[in-house]
Amino acid sequence: VQLQASGGGLVQAGGSLRLSCAASGNIFSVNDMGWYRQAPGKQRELVATISRGGSINYADSVKGRFTISRDNAKNTVHLQMNSLKPEDTAVYYCNARALVITGFADSWGQGTQVTVSS
């Protein structure tokens, strides 16, 4: 399973960015998809996840500002980030759990940098 993320960049505080991630490969179905982030000197942390059925989980720090969505037909997941803060600066990683011929596989995208200036 390959995950291709896009949409990072530099934005001023209060601005918005939209991240997208597409899963490809010999996939029967994609179950949970999500976004994680890792700031310099910190551990990777959950940002938001969404199940195939649409159940959503957000980190408390992004509730009310970020919105995760997905398109099951296209195996894509998006993260709309509004009211960005400098503390949102991190490398954002897409994650997906997919059913492939050998069973379930957990995959990570290459990471996309999000920088929020104050």
One Martini backbone bead per residue (centre of mass of N, CA, C, O) as a GRO file, in nm:
protein
  118
    1VAL     BB    1   0.096   0.037   0.024
    2GLN     BB    2   0.034   0.367  -0.091
    3LEU     BB    3   0.109   0.702   0.032
    4GLN     BB    4  -0.011   1.028  -0.081
    5ALA     BB    5   0.084   1.343   0.014
    6SER     BB    6  -0.076   1.675   0.044
    7GLY     BB    7  -0.077   2.045   0.130
    8GLY     BB    8   0.141   2.175   0.245
    9GLY     BB    9   0.291   2.460   0.440
   10LEU     BB   10   0.277   2.815   0.460
   11VAL     BB   11   0.126   2.993   0.740
   12GLN     BB   12  -0.061   3.198   0.906
   13ALA     BB   13  -0.206   3.277   1.166
   14GLY     BB   14  -0.549   3.175   1.103
   15GLY     BB   15  -0.521   2.992   0.886
   16SER     BB   16  -0.532   2.763   0.598
   17LEU     BB   17  -0.542   2.402   0.535
   18ARG     BB   18  -0.513   2.120   0.297
   19LEU     BB   19  -0.510   1.778   0.329
   20SER     BB   20  -0.394   1.495   0.133
   21CYS     BB   21  -0.471   1.134   0.075
   22ALA     BB   22  -0.355   0.848  -0.117
   23ALA     BB   23  -0.444   0.521  -0.186
   24SER     BB   24  -0.241   0.245  -0.313
   25GLY     BB   25  -0.291  -0.065  -0.473
   26ASN     BB   26  -0.361  -0.394  -0.355
   27ILE     BB   27  -0.682  -0.321  -0.265
   28PHE     BB   28  -0.976  -0.401  -0.109
   29SER     BB   29  -0.961  -0.216   0.160
   30VAL     BB   30  -1.024   0.071   0.372
   31ASN     BB   31  -1.022   0.158   0.679
   32ASP     BB   32  -0.853   0.325   0.862
   33MET     BB   33  -0.794   0.679   0.877
   34GLY     BB   34  -0.518   0.929   0.912
   35TRP     BB   35  -0.364   1.177   1.132
   36TYR     BB   36  -0.033   1.278   1.201
   37ARG     BB   37   0.219   1.431   1.424
   38GLN     BB   38   0.558   1.595   1.419
   39ALA     BB   39   0.751   1.763   1.624
   40PRO     BB   40   1.021   1.896   1.727
   41GLY     BB   41   1.115   1.681   1.990
   42LYS     BB   42   0.864   1.499   1.935
   43GLN     BB   43   0.610   1.297   1.933
   44ARG     BB   44   0.395   1.123   1.779
   45GLU     BB   45   0.058   1.232   1.698
   46LEU     BB   46  -0.267   1.251   1.712
   47VAL     BB   47  -0.529   1.409   1.523
   48ALA     BB   48  -0.700   1.210   1.315
   49THR     BB   49  -0.982   0.985   1.265
   50ILE     BB   50  -1.134   0.749   1.019
   51SER     BB   51  -1.367   0.546   0.931
   52ARG     BB   52  -1.539   0.384   0.696
   53GLY     BB   53  -1.819   0.474   0.847
   54GLY     BB   54  -1.734   0.774   0.995
   55SER     BB   55  -1.575   0.760   1.241
   56ILE     BB   56  -1.455   1.009   1.477
   57ASN     BB   57  -1.125   1.137   1.583
   58TYR     BB   58  -0.992   1.382   1.810
   59ALA     BB   59  -0.788   1.594   1.918
   60ASP     BB   60  -0.823   1.834   2.146
   61SER     BB   61  -0.636   2.055   1.996
   62VAL     BB   62  -0.844   2.040   1.717
   63LYS     BB   63  -1.109   2.094   1.807
   64GLY     BB   64  -1.299   2.303   1.586
   65ARG     BB   65  -1.064   2.325   1.342
   66PHE     BB   66  -1.071   2.035   1.241
   67THR     BB   67  -1.135   1.827   0.936
   68ILE     BB   68  -1.233   1.506   0.860
   69SER     BB   69  -1.217   1.313   0.550
   70ARG     BB   70  -1.370   1.084   0.302
   71ASP     BB   71  -1.316   0.859   0.009
   72ASN     BB   72  -1.386   0.540  -0.062
   73ALA     BB   73  -1.366   0.525  -0.377
   74LYS     BB   74  -1.059   0.676  -0.360
   75ASN     BB   75  -0.885   0.642  -0.105
   76THR     BB   76  -0.934   0.913   0.068
   77VAL     BB   77  -0.790   1.180   0.273
   78HIS     BB   78  -0.882   1.466   0.476
   79LEU     BB   79  -0.751   1.795   0.606
   80GLN     BB   80  -0.907   2.056   0.760
   81MET     BB   81  -0.734   2.362   0.846
   82ASN     BB   82  -0.818   2.587   1.095
   83SER     BB   83  -0.700   2.817   1.290
   84LEU     BB   84  -0.403   2.835   1.295
   85LYS     BB   85  -0.115   2.747   1.487
   86PRO     BB   86   0.207   2.733   1.578
   87GLU     BB   87   0.157   2.447   1.729
   88ASP     BB   88   0.094   2.302   1.439
   89THR     BB   89   0.376   2.262   1.383
   90ALA     BB   90   0.458   2.002   1.143
   91VAL     BB   91   0.467   1.674   1.056
   92TYR     BB   92   0.243   1.516   0.839
   93TYR     BB   93   0.074   1.197   0.867
   94CYS     BB   94  -0.039   0.937   0.690
   95ASN     BB   95  -0.292   0.680   0.761
   96ALA     BB   96  -0.343   0.318   0.690
   97ARG     BB   97  -0.586   0.046   0.691
   98ALA     BB   98  -0.546  -0.240   0.493
   99LEU     BB   99  -0.680  -0.476   0.267
  100VAL     BB  100  -0.497  -0.748   0.168
  101ILE     BB  101  -0.392  -1.052   0.057
  102THR     BB  102  -0.226  -1.088   0.353
  103GLY     BB  103  -0.402  -0.866   0.489
  104PHE     BB  104  -0.333  -0.641   0.718
  105ALA     BB  105  -0.218  -0.296   0.659
  106ASP     BB  106   0.017  -0.061   0.772
  107SER     BB  107   0.041   0.282   0.663
  108TRP     BB  108   0.272   0.543   0.548
  109GLY     BB  109   0.350   0.840   0.474
  110GLN     BB  110   0.600   1.090   0.403
  111GLY     BB  111   0.514   1.363   0.465
  112THR     BB  112   0.404   1.699   0.564
  113GLN     BB  113   0.468   2.030   0.587
  114VAL     BB  114   0.372   2.244   0.865
  115THR     BB  115   0.372   2.608   0.881
  116VAL     BB  116   0.323   2.842   1.153
  117SER     BB  117   0.305   3.177   1.175
  118SER     BB  118   0.304   3.466   1.402
   0.00000   0.00000   0.00000
